[in-house]
Amino acid sequence: GEEPLTERPGSILPPADFEDAAKTVQKMINRTPTDQEVVSYLLYPKVFEDFAAHQKAYFDTSGLPTYAFFNGLEPEEEIAVEIAPGKTLIIKFLAVGKPQTDGCRTVFFELNGQPREVVIVDKSLKPQDSARRKADSSDPKQIGAVMPGVIVSLAVKVGSKVKAGDQLLMLEAMKMQTSVISEQDGVVKEVLAEPGIQVESGDLLIVLE
């Protein structure tokens, strides 16, 4: 019972605000967007939002072979991932460790022939210990651990005023120390870390306001 359109469908759509869309996309990806990214957002806003969130969490995964991205690797399987022209990573999956009480497992692999390991959350497990809160990568006020390690020192406390570039704390792993700095001005609202505590990559350490 509906009357057919007698004009071009696109002519009855509201005008696209490219400047406003560019500002929205810039907040999602934390940089100036390209024209292609702005158009992609205008055409498929939810898809682009999910894509931007994926890249924030896992960086650019487009170099992974499709089967490896969707299914993972089998033990002793090896893949090559080109991250830039002339730069290729050789990744070999070795094994997965036993379940830990916090619901995590250690994954063992080789990167260009060198042994590596990373701790991941196994979503099929029910943690026996209370899990640490994770930082929301889309919220610049949430400061997370940049790598697994032990907190060596804290430079701030609740109520401390910080500026962009100020050191917040120091992490140590494999006898190497790394400073965690603030990316913006603010006041420390919450501190979830203390010296001597072991943390994993992404664990929430400090919240600003």
Accessible surface in RSA format (square Angstrom, percent):
REM  Atomic radii and reference values for relative SASA: ProtOr
REM  Chains: A
REM  Algorithm: Lee & Richards
REM  Probe-radius: 1.40
REM  Slices: 20
REM RES _ NUM      All-atoms   Total-Side   Main-Chain    Non-polar    All polar
REM                ABS   REL    ABS   REL    ABS   REL    ABS   REL    ABS   REL
RES GLY A   1   130.78 161.3   0.00   N/A 130.78 161.3  53.65 147.2  77.13 172.7
RES GLU A   2   169.80  97.5 141.53 107.1  28.27  67.3  59.74 115.6 110.06  89.9
RES GLU A   3   156.53  89.9 132.75 100.4  23.78  56.6  60.66 117.3  95.86  78.3
RES PRO A   4   105.40  76.8  86.27  78.6  19.13  69.5  97.91  80.8   7.49  46.6
RES LEU A   5   111.55  62.1  82.04  58.7  29.52  74.2  84.00  59.0  27.55  74.1
RES THR A   6   133.40  94.9  92.10  93.4  41.30  98.4  72.34  97.2  61.06  92.3
RES GLU A   7    98.90  56.8  81.45  61.6  17.45  41.5  33.36  64.5  65.54  53.5
RES ARG A   8   165.53  69.5 152.71  77.8  12.82  30.5  75.20 102.8  90.33  54.7
RES PRO A   9    81.67  59.5  80.53  73.4   1.14   4.2  80.56  66.5   1.11   6.9
RES GLY A  10    30.96  38.2   0.00   N/A  30.96  38.2  14.35  39.4  16.60  37.2
RES SER A  11    60.52  51.1  26.87  35.9  33.65  77.5  32.59  69.4  27.93  39.1
RES ILE A  12    97.09  55.2  64.78  48.3  32.31  77.9  71.84  51.7  25.26  68.5
RES LEU A  13   124.67  69.4 109.87  78.6  14.80  37.2 110.03  77.3  14.64  39.4
RES PRO A  14   110.18  80.3  91.95  83.8  18.23  66.3  98.63  81.4  11.54  71.7
RES PRO A  15   132.49  96.6 103.24  94.1  29.26 106.3 114.50  94.5  18.00 111.8
RES ALA A  16    55.71  51.2  27.01  41.7  28.70  65.3  33.01  46.5  22.70  60.1
RES ASP A  17    85.85  60.1  74.46  74.1  11.40  26.9  33.93  79.9  51.92  51.8
RES PHE A  18   111.26  55.7 106.89  66.2   4.37  11.4 107.04  64.9   4.22  12.1
RES GLU A  19   136.71  78.5 130.90  99.0   5.81  13.8  50.10  96.9  86.61  70.7
RES ASP A  20    81.88  57.4  79.69  79.3   2.18   5.2  11.42  26.9  70.46  70.3
RES ALA A  21     4.02   3.7   1.75   2.7   2.27   5.2   3.72   5.2   0.30   0.8
RES ALA A  22    28.61  26.3  28.36  43.8   0.25   0.6  28.57  40.2   0.04   0.1
RES LYS A  23   135.25  66.0 132.45  81.3   2.80   6.7  78.11  70.3  57.14  60.9
RES THR A  24    43.29  30.8  40.77  41.3   2.52   6.0  24.68  33.1  18.61  28.1
RES VAL A  25     0.00   0.0   0.00   0.0   0.00   0.0   0.00   0.0   0.00   0.0
RES GLN A  26    81.49  45.6  80.56  58.9   0.93   2.2  11.86  25.3  69.63  52.8
RES LYS A  27   164.11  80.1 146.22  89.7  17.90  42.6  95.48  85.9  68.64  73.1
RES MET A  28    36.60  19.0  28.89  19.1   7.71  18.3  35.66  30.3   0.94   1.2
RES ILE A  29    30.21  17.2  13.22   9.9  16.99  40.9  15.77  11.4  14.44  39.2
RES ASN A  30   109.23  75.3  76.04  73.5  33.19  79.9  32.82  79.0  76.41  73.9
RES ARG A  31   114.49  48.1 105.27  53.7   9.22  22.0  65.04  88.9  49.45  30.0
RES THR A  32   105.98  75.4  91.73  93.0  14.25  34.0  62.26  83.6  43.72  66.1
RES PRO A  33    17.42  12.7   3.80   3.5  13.62  49.5   3.88   3.2  13.53  84.1
RES THR A  34    73.09  52.0  65.97  66.9   7.12  17.0  69.85  93.8   3.24   4.9
RES ASP A  35   122.56  85.9 116.59 116.0   5.97  14.1  35.77  84.2  86.79  86.6
RES GLN A  36   141.64  79.2 133.12  97.3   8.52  20.3  43.17  91.9  98.47  74.7
RES GLU A  37    32.68  18.8  32.09  24.3   0.59   1.4  15.87  30.7  16.81  13.7
RES VAL A  38     9.93   6.5   9.93   9.0   0.00   0.0   9.93   8.6   0.00   0.0
RES VAL A  39    62.79  41.3  62.79  56.8   0.00   0.0  62.79  54.6   0.00   0.0
RES SER A  40    38.06  32.2  35.72  47.7   2.35   5.4  16.69  35.5  21.37  29.9
RES TYR A  41    42.84  20.0  42.76  24.3   0.07   0.2  11.94   9.0  30.89  38.1
RES LEU A  42    56.91  31.7  31.49  22.5  25.42  63.9  33.76  23.7  23.15  62.3
RES LEU A  43   115.99  64.6  93.24  66.7  22.75  57.2  95.35  67.0  20.64  55.5
RES TYR A  44   136.10  63.5 131.93  75.1   4.17  10.8  90.30  67.9  45.80  56.5
RES PRO A  45    67.30  49.1  66.46  60.6   0.84   3.1  67.06  55.4   0.25   1.5
RES LYS A  46   128.74  62.8 125.80  77.2   2.94   7.0 104.42  94.0  24.32  25.9
RES VAL A  47   100.02  65.8  97.13  87.9   2.89   7.0  99.02  86.0   1.00   2.7
RES PHE A  48    13.42   6.7  10.63   6.6   2.79   7.3  13.42   8.1   0.00   0.0
RES GLU A  49    85.39  49.0  84.15  63.7   1.24   3.0  14.84  28.7  70.55  57.6
RES ASP A  50    72.99  51.1  66.40  66.1   6.59  15.6  29.23  68.8  43.76  43.6
RES PHE A  51   101.82  50.9  95.88  59.4   5.94  15.5 101.39  61.5   0.43   1.2
RES ALA A  52     4.57   4.2   2.49   3.8   2.09   4.7   3.56   5.0   1.01   2.7
RES ALA A  53    60.00  55.2  49.69  76.7  10.31  23.5  55.03  77.5   4.97  13.2
RES HIS A  54    52.34  28.6  46.63  32.4   5.71  14.6  35.84  36.9  16.50  19.2
RES GLN A  55    54.12  30.3  49.97  36.5   4.15   9.9  13.23  28.2  40.89  31.0
RES LYS A  56    47.43  23.1  26.78  16.4  20.65  49.2  29.94  26.9  17.49  18.6
RES ALA A  57    58.36  53.7  30.56  47.2  27.80  63.2  35.31  49.7  23.05  61.1
RES TYR A  58   138.26  64.6 121.93  69.4  16.33  42.5  83.34  62.6  54.92  67.7
RES PHE A  59   157.83  79.0 154.69  95.8   3.14   8.2 157.83  95.7   0.00   0.0
RES ASP A  60    99.27  69.5  71.76  71.4  27.51  65.0  29.90  70.4  69.36  69.2
RES THR A  61    30.29  21.5  23.09  23.4   7.20  17.1  16.13  21.7  14.16  21.4
RES SER A  62    97.13  82.1  59.47  79.4  37.66  86.7  54.48 116.0  42.64  59.7
RES GLY A  63    36.12  44.5   0.00   N/A  36.12  44.5  20.35  55.8  15.77  35.3
RES LEU A  64    56.85  31.7  45.10  32.3  11.74  29.5  45.23  31.8  11.62  31.3
RES PRO A  65    38.94  28.4  26.88  24.5  12.07  43.9  38.94  32.2   0.00   0.0
RES THR A  66    97.22  69.1  88.45  89.7   8.77  20.9  55.13  74.1  42.08  63.6
RES TYR A  67   106.24  49.6  99.55  56.6   6.68  17.4  87.70  65.9  18.53  22.8
RES ALA A  68    12.31  11.3   3.30   5.1   9.00  20.5   3.33   4.7   8.97  23.8
RES PHE A  69    90.44  45.2  65.70  40.7  24.75  64.4  68.59  41.6  21.85  62.5
RES PHE A  70   148.69  74.4 116.11  71.9  32.58  84.8 118.70  72.0  29.99  85.8
RES ASN A  71   123.43  85.1  85.28  82.4  38.15  91.9  30.65  73.8  92.78  89.7
RES GLY A  72    38.07  47.0   0.00   N/A  38.07  47.0  29.01  79.6   9.06  20.3
RES LEU A  73    37.82  21.1  16.83  12.0  20.99  52.8  17.39  12.2  20.43  55.0
RES GLU A  74   122.89  70.6 122.77  92.9   0.13   0.3  48.81  94.4  74.08  60.5
RES PRO A  75    81.38  59.3  67.02  61.1  14.36  52.2  67.02  55.3  14.36  89.2
RES GLU A  76   108.84  62.5  92.99  70.4  15.84  37.7  53.74 103.9  55.10  45.0
RES GLU A  77    50.52  29.0  42.98  32.5   7.54  17.9  30.00  58.0  20.52  16.8
RES GLU A  78   100.33  57.6  76.64  58.0  23.69  56.4  17.12  33.1  83.21  67.9
RES ILE A  79    12.52   7.1   5.29   3.9   7.22  17.4  12.52   9.0   0.00   0.0
RES ALA A  80    58.22  53.5  37.88  58.5  20.34  46.3  38.05  53.6  20.18  53.5
RES VAL A  81    11.51   7.6  11.30  10.2   0.21   0.5  11.51  10.0   0.00   0.0
RES GLU A  82   103.90  59.7  86.61  65.5  17.29  41.2  26.51  51.3  77.39  63.2
RES ILE A  83   104.19  59.3  67.40  50.2  36.78  88.7  75.06  54.0  29.13  79.0
RES ALA A  84    34.87  32.1  27.57  42.6   7.30  16.6  34.59  48.7   0.28   0.8
RES PRO A  85   130.22  94.9 109.20  99.5  21.02  76.4 111.89  92.4  18.33 113.9
RES GLY A  86    80.75  99.6   0.00   N/A  80.75  99.6  41.84 114.8  38.91  87.1
RES LYS A  87   130.45  63.6 125.91  77.3   4.54  10.8  73.34  66.0  57.11  60.8
RES THR A  88    66.11  47.0  45.84  46.5  20.27  48.3  27.16  36.5  38.95  58.9
RES LEU A  89    46.42  25.9  46.42  33.2   0.00   0.0  46.42  32.6   0.00   0.0
RES ILE A  90    65.80  37.4  64.85  48.3   0.94   2.3  64.85  46.7   0.94   2.6
RES ILE A  91    39.05  22.2  39.05  29.1   0.00   0.0  39.05  28.1   0.00   0.0
RES LYS A  92    53.83  26.3  53.83  33.0   0.00   0.0   8.23   7.4  45.61  48.6
RES PHE A  93    28.57  14.3  28.46  17.6   0.11   0.3  28.57  17.3   0.00   0.0
RES LEU A  94    48.80  27.2  42.33  30.3   6.46  16.2  42.33  29.7   6.46  17.4
RES ALA A  95    46.32  42.6  44.17  68.2   2.16   4.9  46.32  65.2   0.00   0.0
RES VAL A  96    73.86  48.6  45.41  41.1  28.45  68.6  45.49  39.5  28.37  76.9
RES GLY A  97    16.79  20.7   0.00   N/A  16.79  20.7  16.28  44.7   0.51   1.1
RES LYS A  98   179.86  87.7 167.82 103.0  12.04  28.7 112.36 101.1  67.50  71.9
RES PRO A  99    72.28  52.7  50.21  45.8  22.08  80.2  50.21  41.5  22.08 137.2
RES GLN A 100    71.84  40.2  58.31  42.6  13.53  32.2  31.52  67.1  40.32  30.6
RES THR A 101    71.48  50.8  68.17  69.1   3.31   7.9  53.02  71.2  18.46  27.9
RES ASP A 102    46.76  32.8  42.82  42.6   3.94   9.3  17.65  41.5  29.12  29.0
RES GLY A 103     1.46   1.8   0.00   N/A   1.46   1.8   1.38   3.8   0.07   0.2
RES CYS A 104    12.66   9.6  12.66  14.1   0.00   0.0   0.00   0.0  12.66  13.7
RES ARG A 105    57.07  24.0  57.07  29.1   0.00   0.0   8.31  11.4  48.76  29.5
RES THR A 106    16.44  11.7  16.21  16.4   0.23   0.5   6.44   8.7  10.00  15.1
RES VAL A 107    23.55  15.5  23.55  21.3   0.00   0.0  23.55  20.5   0.00   0.0
RES PHE A 108    75.14  37.6  75.14  46.5   0.00   0.0  75.14  45.6   0.00   0.0
RES PHE A 109    43.11  21.6  43.04  26.7   0.07   0.2  43.04  26.1   0.07   0.2
RES GLU A 110    50.33  28.9  50.30  38.1   0.03   0.1   1.13   2.2  49.20  40.2
RES LEU A 111    47.61  26.5  45.88  32.8   1.74   4.4  45.88  32.2   1.74   4.7
RES ASN A 112    81.09  55.9  57.22  55.3  23.87  57.5  30.32  73.0  50.77  49.1
RES GLY A 113    51.73  63.8   0.00   N/A  51.73  63.8  27.55  75.6  24.18  54.2
RES GLN A 114   100.64  56.3 100.64  73.6   0.00   0.0  22.97  48.9  77.67  58.9
RES PRO A 115    99.21  72.3  88.97  81.1  10.24  37.2  89.12  73.6  10.09  62.7
RES ARG A 116   111.50  46.8 102.67  52.3   8.83  21.0  35.79  48.9  75.71  45.9
RES GLU A 117   115.43  66.3  90.41  68.4  25.02  59.6  25.83  50.0  89.60  73.2
RES VAL A 118    60.46  39.8  57.97  52.5   2.49   6.0  60.46  52.5   0.00   0.0
RES VAL A 119    40.10  26.4  22.13  20.0  17.97  43.3  22.13  19.2  17.97  48.7
RES ILE A 120    79.78  45.4  74.32  55.4   5.46  13.2  79.78  57.5   0.00   0.0
RES VAL A 121    83.90  55.2  67.15  60.8  16.75  40.4  67.15  58.3  16.75  45.4
RES ASP A 122    26.57  18.6  21.68  21.6   4.89  11.6   7.85  18.5  18.72  18.7
RES LYS A 123   194.80  95.0 158.52  97.3  36.28  86.4 111.84 100.7  82.96  88.4
RES SER A 124   100.03  84.5  57.68  77.0  42.35  97.5  56.78 120.9  43.24  60.6
RES LEU A 125    50.71  28.2  37.13  26.6  13.58  34.1  39.73  27.9  10.98  29.5
RES LYS A 126   188.11  91.8 165.98 101.8  22.13  52.7 111.33 100.2  76.78  81.8
RES PRO A 127    62.10  45.3  45.19  41.2  16.91  61.5  45.62  37.7  16.48 102.4
RES GLN A 128   149.96  83.9 111.83  81.7  38.13  90.8  38.41  81.8 111.55  84.6
RES ASP A 129    74.20  52.0  66.53  66.2   7.66  18.1  23.82  56.0  50.38  50.2
RES SER A 130   112.97  95.5  80.02 106.8  32.95  75.9  56.13 119.5  56.84  79.6
RES ALA A 131    69.53  63.9  40.64  62.7  28.89  65.7  42.81  60.3  26.72  70.8
RES ARG A 132    86.76  36.4  68.86  35.1  17.90  42.6  45.92  62.8  40.84  24.7
RES ARG A 133   123.99  52.1 112.80  57.5  11.20  26.7  63.32  86.5  60.67  36.8
RES LYS A 134   100.51  49.0  79.28  48.6  21.23  50.6  68.52  61.7  31.99  34.1
RES ALA A 135    26.71  24.6   8.57  13.2  18.15  41.3   8.60  12.1  18.11  48.0
RES ASP A 136    67.78  47.5  59.82  59.5   7.96  18.8  22.96  54.0  44.82  44.7
RES SER A 137    71.43  60.4  41.73  55.7  29.69  68.4  40.29  85.8  31.14  43.6
RES SER A 138    66.46  56.2  47.67  63.6  18.79  43.3  31.17  66.4  35.29  49.4
RES ASP A 139    45.74  32.0  41.37  41.2   4.37  10.3  13.34  31.4  32.40  32.3
RES PRO A 140    75.72  55.2  63.21  57.6  12.51  45.5  73.47  60.7   2.24  14.0
RES LYS A 141    93.07  45.4  93.07  57.1   0.00   0.0  43.32  39.0  49.75  53.0
RES GLN A 142    48.09  26.9  37.18  27.2  10.90  26.0   0.42   0.9  47.66  36.2
RES ILE A 143    13.18   7.5  11.43   8.5   1.74   4.2  13.18   9.5   0.00   0.0
RES GLY A 144    17.11  21.1   0.00   N/A  17.11  21.1   5.81  16.0  11.29  25.3
RES ALA A 145     5.48   5.0   0.00   0.0   5.48  12.5   0.00   0.0   5.48  14.5
RES VAL A 146    90.37  59.5  59.60  54.0  30.76  74.1  66.96  58.2  23.41  63.5
RES MET A 147    43.71  22.6  42.77  28.3   0.94   2.2  19.04  16.2  24.67  32.7
RES PRO A 148    52.70  38.4  50.19  45.8   2.51   9.1  50.41  41.6   2.29  14.2
RES GLY A 149     4.31   5.3   0.00   N/A   4.31   5.3   4.31  11.8   0.00   0.0
RES VAL A 150    55.95  36.8  55.95  50.7   0.00   0.0  55.95  48.6   0.00   0.0
RES ILE A 151     0.98   0.6   0.00   0.0   0.98   2.4   0.00   0.0   0.98   2.7
RES VAL A 152    60.57  39.9  41.15  37.3  19.42  46.8  45.87  39.9  14.70  39.9
RES SER A 153    45.44  38.4  44.31  59.1   1.14   2.6  33.43  71.2  12.01  16.8
RES LEU A 154    53.32  29.7  24.23  17.3  29.09  73.1  24.60  17.3  28.72  77.3
RES ALA A 155    59.70  54.9  22.99  35.5  36.71  83.5  32.83  46.2  26.87  71.2
RES VAL A 156    20.25  13.3   7.66   6.9  12.59  30.3  12.21  10.6   8.04  21.8
RES LYS A 157   154.20  75.2 152.21  93.4   1.99   4.7  96.74  87.1  57.46  61.2
RES VAL A 158    94.97  62.5  77.01  69.7  17.96  43.3  77.01  66.9  17.96  48.7
RES GLY A 159    46.05  56.8   0.00   N/A  46.05  56.8  27.84  76.4  18.21  40.8
RES SER A 160    27.36  23.1  17.37  23.2  10.00  23.0  18.26  38.9   9.10  12.8
RES LYS A 161   179.00  87.3 150.22  92.2  28.78  68.5  93.29  84.0  85.71  91.3
RES VAL A 162     6.93   4.6   2.80   2.5   4.12   9.9   3.07   2.7   3.86  10.5
RES LYS A 163   145.10  70.8 145.10  89.0   0.00   0.0  87.39  78.7  57.71  61.5
RES ALA A 164    62.07  57.1  38.34  59.2  23.73  54.0  39.08  55.0  22.98  60.9
RES GLY A 165    48.60  59.9   0.00   N/A  48.60  59.9  25.64  70.4  22.95  51.4
RES ASP A 166    57.63  40.4  53.40  53.2   4.22  10.0  13.78  32.4  43.85  43.7
RES GLN A 167    71.60  40.0  59.10  43.2  12.50  29.8  21.35  45.4  50.25  38.1
RES LEU A 168     0.00   0.0   0.00   0.0   0.00   0.0   0.00   0.0   0.00   0.0
RES LEU A 169     0.05   0.0   0.00   0.0   0.05   0.1   0.05   0.0   0.00   0.0
RES MET A 170    38.59  20.0  38.59  25.5   0.00   0.0  36.81  31.3   1.78   2.4
RES LEU A 171     0.00   0.0   0.00   0.0   0.00   0.0   0.00   0.0   0.00   0.0
RES GLU A 172    63.58  36.5  61.12  46.2   2.47   5.9   2.40   4.7  61.18  50.0
RES ALA A 173    25.44  23.4  16.76  25.9   8.68  19.7  23.49  33.1   1.94   5.2
RES MET A 174   175.79  91.0 145.03  96.0  30.77  73.3 118.70 100.9  57.09  75.6
RES LYS A 175   198.90  97.0 167.21 102.6  31.70  75.5 112.01 100.8  86.90  92.6
RES MET A 176   137.67  71.3 133.54  88.4   4.13   9.8 100.71  85.6  36.97  49.0
RES GLN A 177   100.18  56.0  67.53  49.4  32.66  77.8  19.75  42.0  80.44  61.0
RES THR A 178    48.65  34.6  44.69  45.3   3.96   9.4  33.23  44.6  15.42  23.3
RES SER A 179    49.10  41.5  30.28  40.4  18.82  43.4  16.46  35.0  32.64  45.7
RES VAL A 180     4.48   2.9   3.48   3.1   1.01   2.4   4.48   3.9   0.00   0.0
RES ILE A 181    87.55  49.8  79.61  59.3   7.94  19.1  79.61  57.3   7.94  21.6
RES SER A 182     0.21   0.2   0.00   0.0   0.21   0.5   0.00   0.0   0.21   0.3
RES GLU A 183   139.88  80.3 111.96  84.7  27.92  66.5  39.58  76.6 100.30  81.9
RES GLN A 184    47.75  26.7  44.90  32.8   2.85   6.8  23.02  49.0  24.73  18.8
RES ASP A 185    96.28  67.4  80.21  79.8  16.07  38.0  31.19  73.4  65.09  64.9
RES GLY A 186    16.79  20.7   0.00   N/A  16.79  20.7  13.09  35.9   3.70   8.3
RES VAL A 187    45.63  30.0  45.63  41.3   0.00   0.0  45.63  39.6   0.00   0.0
RES VAL A 188     1.16   0.8   0.00   0.0   1.16   2.8   0.00   0.0   1.16   3.1
RES LYS A 189   119.06  58.1 103.49  63.5  15.57  37.1  49.41  44.5  69.65  74.2
RES GLU A 190    58.44  33.6  56.72  42.9   1.72   4.1  23.74  45.9  34.70  28.3
RES VAL A 191    39.88  26.2  13.82  12.5  26.06  62.8  13.82  12.0  26.06  70.7
RES LEU A 192    46.73  26.0  25.87  18.5  20.86  52.4  36.44  25.6  10.29  27.7
RES ALA A 193    10.41   9.6   0.00   0.0  10.41  23.7   2.17   3.1   8.23  21.8
RES GLU A 194   103.66  59.5 103.66  78.4   0.00   0.0  21.01  40.6  82.65  67.5
RES PRO A 195    74.23  54.1  57.14  52.1  17.09  62.1  57.39  47.4  16.84 104.7
RES GLY A 196    57.43  70.8   0.00   N/A  57.43  70.8  29.87  82.0  27.57  61.7
RES ILE A 197    59.26  33.7  58.43  43.5   0.83   2.0  59.26  42.7   0.00   0.0
RES GLN A 198   100.88  56.4  85.04  62.2  15.84  37.7  50.68 107.9  50.21  38.1
RES VAL A 199     0.75   0.5   0.00   0.0   0.75   1.8   0.75   0.7   0.00   0.0
RES GLU A 200    39.52  22.7  39.52  29.9   0.00   0.0  18.56  35.9  20.96  17.1
RES SER A 201    58.81  49.7  44.47  59.3  14.34  33.0  19.70  41.9  39.11  54.8
RES GLY A 202    27.90  34.4   0.00   N/A  27.90  34.4  27.48  75.4   0.41   0.9
RES ASP A 203     3.34   2.3   3.34   3.3   0.00   0.0   0.00   0.0   3.34   3.3
RES LEU A 204     3.14   1.8   1.87   1.3   1.27   3.2   1.87   1.3   1.27   3.4
RES LEU A 205     0.00   0.0   0.00   0.0   0.00   0.0   0.00   0.0   0.00   0.0
RES ILE A 206     0.00   0.0   0.00   0.0   0.00   0.0   0.00   0.0   0.00   0.0
RES VAL A 207    18.79  12.4  18.79  17.0   0.00   0.0  18.79  16.3   0.00   0.0
RES LEU A 208     3.10   1.7   0.11   0.1   2.99   7.5   0.11   0.1   2.99   8.1
RES GLU A 209   107.40  61.7  80.24  60.7  27.16  64.7  43.65  84.4  63.74  52.0
END  Absolute sums over single chains surface
CHAIN  1 A    14711.4      11814.7       2896.7       8623.3       6088.1
END  Absolute sums over all chains
TOTAL         14711.4      11814.7       2896.7       8623.3       6088.1
